[in-house]
Amino acid sequence: MQIHYLENKYIDKKKWDLSMKDAYNSSLYGFSWYLDIMCLRWDALATDDYKLMMPLPISTQMGKEVIVTPGYVHQLGVFGQKKISSTVIKSFVVTSVRLKFV
């Protein structure tokens, strides 16, 4: 499994939303259109096929970019087509920790 960091402009939002619709743990909060409304900026971690994906809402606090869940976005995390194992979640968290935002 290869996890890629995607800047917002490189996210295929059609694929994203189709995968979110079919996700085992689908949530309104994870759809691209909802994130576009609620977040000034959001990037993502995703596998090549968008079968696993994790939105990263980015905010600037005290001059530094950080990942912060905005108000009205109550639940985010790793979304996937099947029940997600703790090993997969750990892989996404480790990848996000390596980013400059965390």
KOLLOVO-139316 format. One record per residue (C-alpha): chain; residue in one letter; residue number from 0; y, z, x. Coordinates in pm, whole numbers, plus 50000, padded with zeros to 5 digits. Layout:
N
<site><kette>A</kette><rest>A</rest><nr>NUM</nr><c2>Y</c2><c3>Z</c3><c1>X</c1></site>
...
This chain:
102
<site><kette>A</kette><rest>M</rest><nr>0</nr><c2>50000</c2><c3>50000</c3><c1>50000</c1></site>
<site><kette>A</kette><rest>Q</rest><nr>1</nr><c2>50331</c2><c3>49890</c3><c1>50146</c1></site>
<site><kette>A</kette><rest>I</rest><nr>2</nr><c2>50642</c2><c3>50068</c3><c1>50015</c1></site>
<site><kette>A</kette><rest>H</rest><nr>3</nr><c2>50970</c2><c3>49881</c3><c1>50055</c1></site>
<site><kette>A</kette><rest>Y</rest><nr>4</nr><c2>51327</c2><c3>50005</c3><c1>50031</c1></site>
<site><kette>A</kette><rest>L</rest><nr>5</nr><c2>51526</c2><c3>49769</c3><c1>49810</c1></site>
<site><kette>A</kette><rest>E</rest><nr>6</nr><c2>51901</c2><c3>49763</c3><c1>49779</c1></site>
<site><kette>A</kette><rest>N</rest><nr>7</nr><c2>52003</c2><c3>49713</c3><c1>49419</c1></site>
<site><kette>A</kette><rest>K</rest><nr>8</nr><c2>52105</c2><c3>49351</c3><c1>49468</c1></site>
<site><kette>A</kette><rest>Y</rest><nr>9</nr><c2>51751</c2><c3>49268</c3><c1>49589</c1></site>
<site><kette>A</kette><rest>I</rest><nr>10</nr><c2>51565</c2><c3>49433</c3><c1>49300</c1></site>
<site><kette>A</kette><rest>D</rest><nr>11</nr><c2>51401</c2><c3>49182</c3><c1>49067</c1></site>
<site><kette>A</kette><rest>K</rest><nr>12</nr><c2>51514</c2><c3>49356</c3><c1>48750</c1></site>
<site><kette>A</kette><rest>K</rest><nr>13</nr><c2>51303</c2><c3>49137</c3><c1>48525</c1></site>
<site><kette>A</kette><rest>K</rest><nr>14</nr><c2>50987</c2><c3>49241</c3><c1>48714</c1></site>
<site><kette>A</kette><rest>W</rest><nr>15</nr><c2>51113</c2><c3>49599</c3><c1>48732</c1></site>
<site><kette>A</kette><rest>D</rest><nr>16</nr><c2>51160</c2><c3>49628</c3><c1>48355</c1></site>
<site><kette>A</kette><rest>L</rest><nr>17</nr><c2>50829</c2><c3>49456</c3><c1>48277</c1></site>
<site><kette>A</kette><rest>S</rest><nr>18</nr><c2>50651</c2><c3>49701</c3><c1>48505</c1></site>
<site><kette>A</kette><rest>M</rest><nr>19</nr><c2>50843</c2><c3>49993</c3><c1>48356</c1></site>
<site><kette>A</kette><rest>K</rest><nr>20</nr><c2>50747</c2><c3>49882</c3><c1>48004</c1></site>
<site><kette>A</kette><rest>D</rest><nr>21</nr><c2>50378</c2><c3>49878</c3><c1>48103</c1></site>
<site><kette>A</kette><rest>A</rest><nr>22</nr><c2>50387</c2><c3>50191</c3><c1>48321</c1></site>
<site><kette>A</kette><rest>Y</rest><nr>23</nr><c2>50150</c2><c3>50478</c3><c1>48254</c1></site>
<site><kette>A</kette><rest>N</rest><nr>24</nr><c2>50447</c2><c3>50715</c3><c1>48270</c1></site>
<site><kette>A</kette><rest>S</rest><nr>25</nr><c2>50715</c2><c3>50481</c3><c1>48132</c1></site>
<site><kette>A</kette><rest>S</rest><nr>26</nr><c2>51050</c2><c3>50638</c3><c1>48051</c1></site>
<site><kette>A</kette><rest>L</rest><nr>27</nr><c2>51382</c2><c3>50517</c3><c1>47915</c1></site>
<site><kette>A</kette><rest>Y</rest><nr>28</nr><c2>51542</c2><c3>50670</c3><c1>48224</c1></site>
<site><kette>A</kette><rest>G</rest><nr>29</nr><c2>51359</c2><c3>50430</c3><c1>48455</c1></site>
<site><kette>A</kette><rest>F</rest><nr>30</nr><c2>51465</c2><c3>50097</c3><c1>48303</c1></site>
<site><kette>A</kette><rest>S</rest><nr>31</nr><c2>51710</c2><c3>49897</c3><c1>48512</c1></site>
<site><kette>A</kette><rest>W</rest><nr>32</nr><c2>51960</c2><c3>49852</c3><c1>48229</c1></site>
<site><kette>A</kette><rest>Y</rest><nr>33</nr><c2>51972</c2><c3>50229</c3><c1>48171</c1></site>
<site><kette>A</kette><rest>L</rest><nr>34</nr><c2>52011</c2><c3>50304</c3><c1>48541</c1></site>
<site><kette>A</kette><rest>D</rest><nr>35</nr><c2>52285</c2><c3>50038</c3><c1>48564</c1></site>
<site><kette>A</kette><rest>I</rest><nr>36</nr><c2>52478</c2><c3>50221</c3><c1>48290</c1></site>
<site><kette>A</kette><rest>M</rest><nr>37</nr><c2>52423</c2><c3>50575</c3><c1>48416</c1></site>
<site><kette>A</kette><rest>C</rest><nr>38</nr><c2>52449</c2><c3>50529</c3><c1>48794</c1></site>
<site><kette>A</kette><rest>L</rest><nr>39</nr><c2>52739</c2><c3>50389</c3><c1>48990</c1></site>
<site><kette>A</kette><rest>R</rest><nr>40</nr><c2>52475</c2><c3>50275</c3><c1>49238</c1></site>
<site><kette>A</kette><rest>W</rest><nr>41</nr><c2>52099</c2><c3>50287</c3><c1>49252</c1></site>
<site><kette>A</kette><rest>D</rest><nr>42</nr><c2>51850</c2><c3>50141</c3><c1>49494</c1></site>
<site><kette>A</kette><rest>A</rest><nr>43</nr><c2>51472</c2><c3>50174</c3><c1>49485</c1></site>
<site><kette>A</kette><rest>L</rest><nr>44</nr><c2>51142</c2><c3>50213</c3><c1>49662</c1></site>
<site><kette>A</kette><rest>A</rest><nr>45</nr><c2>50876</c2><c3>49975</c3><c1>49533</c1></site>
<site><kette>A</kette><rest>T</rest><nr>46</nr><c2>50553</c2><c3>49804</c3><c1>49625</c1></site>
<site><kette>A</kette><rest>D</rest><nr>47</nr><c2>50548</c2><c3>49424</c3><c1>49654</c1></site>
<site><kette>A</kette><rest>D</rest><nr>48</nr><c2>50413</c2><c3>49379</c3><c1>49302</c1></site>
<site><kette>A</kette><rest>Y</rest><nr>49</nr><c2>50635</c2><c3>49647</c3><c1>49140</c1></site>
<site><kette>A</kette><rest>K</rest><nr>50</nr><c2>50318</c2><c3>49826</c3><c1>49026</c1></site>
<site><kette>A</kette><rest>L</rest><nr>51</nr><c2>50464</c2><c3>50143</c3><c1>49183</c1></site>
<site><kette>A</kette><rest>M</rest><nr>52</nr><c2>50837</c2><c3>50206</c3><c1>49193</c1></site>
<site><kette>A</kette><rest>M</rest><nr>53</nr><c2>51087</c2><c3>50485</c3><c1>49234</c1></site>
<site><kette>A</kette><rest>P</rest><nr>54</nr><c2>51457</c2><c3>50454</c3><c1>49151</c1></site>
<site><kette>A</kette><rest>L</rest><nr>55</nr><c2>51700</c2><c3>50618</c3><c1>49393</c1></site>
<site><kette>A</kette><rest>P</rest><nr>56</nr><c2>52035</c2><c3>50704</c3><c1>49229</c1></site>
<site><kette>A</kette><rest>I</rest><nr>57</nr><c2>52292</c2><c3>50718</c3><c1>49508</c1></site>
<site><kette>A</kette><rest>S</rest><nr>58</nr><c2>52614</c2><c3>50914</c3><c1>49499</c1></site>
<site><kette>A</kette><rest>T</rest><nr>59</nr><c2>52880</c2><c3>50999</c3><c1>49756</c1></site>
<site><kette>A</kette><rest>Q</rest><nr>60</nr><c2>52940</c2><c3>51368</c3><c1>49814</c1></site>
<site><kette>A</kette><rest>M</rest><nr>61</nr><c2>53178</c2><c3>51494</c3><c1>50078</c1></site>
<site><kette>A</kette><rest>G</rest><nr>62</nr><c2>53183</c2><c3>51148</c3><c1>50237</c1></site>
<site><kette>A</kette><rest>K</rest><nr>63</nr><c2>52804</c2><c3>51120</c3><c1>50267</c1></site>
<site><kette>A</kette><rest>E</rest><nr>64</nr><c2>52572</c2><c3>50909</c3><c1>50055</c1></site>
<site><kette>A</kette><rest>V</rest><nr>65</nr><c2>52299</c2><c3>51121</c3><c1>49894</c1></site>
<site><kette>A</kette><rest>I</rest><nr>66</nr><c2>52031</c2><c3>51074</c3><c1>49630</c1></site>
<site><kette>A</kette><rest>V</rest><nr>67</nr><c2>52133</c2><c3>51271</c3><c1>49321</c1></site>
<site><kette>A</kette><rest>T</rest><nr>68</nr><c2>51999</c2><c3>51245</c3><c1>48968</c1></site>
<site><kette>A</kette><rest>P</rest><nr>69</nr><c2>52302</c2><c3>51186</c3><c1>48743</c1></site>
<site><kette>A</kette><rest>G</rest><nr>70</nr><c2>52361</c2><c3>51353</c3><c1>48407</c1></site>
<site><kette>A</kette><rest>Y</rest><nr>71</nr><c2>52182</c2><c3>51189</c3><c1>48114</c1></site>
<site><kette>A</kette><rest>V</rest><nr>72</nr><c2>51901</c2><c3>51084</c3><c1>48348</c1></site>
<site><kette>A</kette><rest>H</rest><nr>73</nr><c2>51664</c2><c3>51373</c3><c1>48296</c1></site>
<site><kette>A</kette><rest>Q</rest><nr>74</nr><c2>51345</c2><c3>51250</c3><c1>48459</c1></site>
<site><kette>A</kette><rest>L</rest><nr>75</nr><c2>51292</c2><c3>51017</c3><c1>48750</c1></site>
<site><kette>A</kette><rest>G</rest><nr>76</nr><c2>51018</c2><c3>50988</c3><c1>49007</c1></site>
<site><kette>A</kette><rest>V</rest><nr>77</nr><c2>50742</c2><c3>50744</c3><c1>49089</c1></site>
<site><kette>A</kette><rest>F</rest><nr>78</nr><c2>50650</c2><c3>50515</c3><c1>48800</c1></site>
<site><kette>A</kette><rest>G</rest><nr>79</nr><c2>50324</c2><c3>50323</c3><c1>48801</c1></site>
<site><kette>A</kette><rest>Q</rest><nr>80</nr><c2>50070</c2><c3>50123</c3><c1>48607</c1></site>
<site><kette>A</kette><rest>K</rest><nr>81</nr><c2>49802</c2><c3>50393</c3><c1>48637</c1></site>
<site><kette>A</kette><rest>K</rest><nr>82</nr><c2>49799</c2><c3>50768</c3><c1>48671</c1></site>
<site><kette>A</kette><rest>I</rest><nr>83</nr><c2>49966</c2><c3>50840</c3><c1>49005</c1></site>
<site><kette>A</kette><rest>S</rest><nr>84</nr><c2>49787</c2><c3>51053</c3><c1>49263</c1></site>
<site><kette>A</kette><rest>S</rest><nr>85</nr><c2>49958</c2><c3>51322</c3><c1>49467</c1></site>
<site><kette>A</kette><rest>T</rest><nr>86</nr><c2>49888</c2><c3>51113</c3><c1>49778</c1></site>
<site><kette>A</kette><rest>V</rest><nr>87</nr><c2>50091</c2><c3>50822</c3><c1>49638</c1></site>
<site><kette>A</kette><rest>I</rest><nr>88</nr><c2>50375</c2><c3>51052</c3><c1>49538</c1></site>
<site><kette>A</kette><rest>K</rest><nr>89</nr><c2>50372</c2><c3>51205</c3><c1>49885</c1></site>
<site><kette>A</kette><rest>S</rest><nr>90</nr><c2>50396</c2><c3>50854</c3><c1>50040</c1></site>
<site><kette>A</kette><rest>F</rest><nr>91</nr><c2>50704</c2><c3>50777</c3><c1>49832</c1></site>
<site><kette>A</kette><rest>V</rest><nr>92</nr><c2>50866</c2><c3>51112</c3><c1>49912</c1></site>
<site><kette>A</kette><rest>V</rest><nr>93</nr><c2>50799</c2><c3>51071</c3><c1>50285</c1></site>
<site><kette>A</kette><rest>T</rest><nr>94</nr><c2>50947</c2><c3>50720</c3><c1>50271</c1></site>
<site><kette>A</kette><rest>S</rest><nr>95</nr><c2>51257</c2><c3>50848</c3><c1>50088</c1></site>
<site><kette>A</kette><rest>V</rest><nr>96</nr><c2>51304</c2><c3>51128</c3><c1>50342</c1></site>
<site><kette>A</kette><rest>R</rest><nr>97</nr><c2>51320</c2><c3>50869</c3><c1>50620</c1></site>
<site><kette>A</kette><rest>L</rest><nr>98</nr><c2>51617</c2><c3>50700</c3><c1>50450</c1></site>
<site><kette>A</kette><rest>K</rest><nr>99</nr><c2>51971</c2><c3>50782</c3><c1>50553</c1></site>
<site><kette>A</kette><rest>F</rest><nr>100</nr><c2>52051</c2><c3>50928</c3><c1>50209</c1></site>
<site><kette>A</kette><rest>V</rest><nr>101</nr><c2>51828</c2><c3>51234</c3><c1>50220</c1></site>
